[in-house]
Amino acid sequence: YGIVFKDGDIVKSVDQIEEKQPIEIRLSDGLVNATVTAKNKESL
């Protein structure tokens, strides 16, 4: 799977996840997409 920011940047660290939102998590099969925000870290 990969984590990609909505603007296309690739997440390289947890710090980036906290700094930018929303982000999109894409599984390699392309069937599942989830949007999470820094305010709801439990979703990760």
Secondary structure, 3 states (H helix, E strand, C coil): CEEEECCCCECCCHHHHHHCCCEEEECCCCCCEEEECHHHHHHC
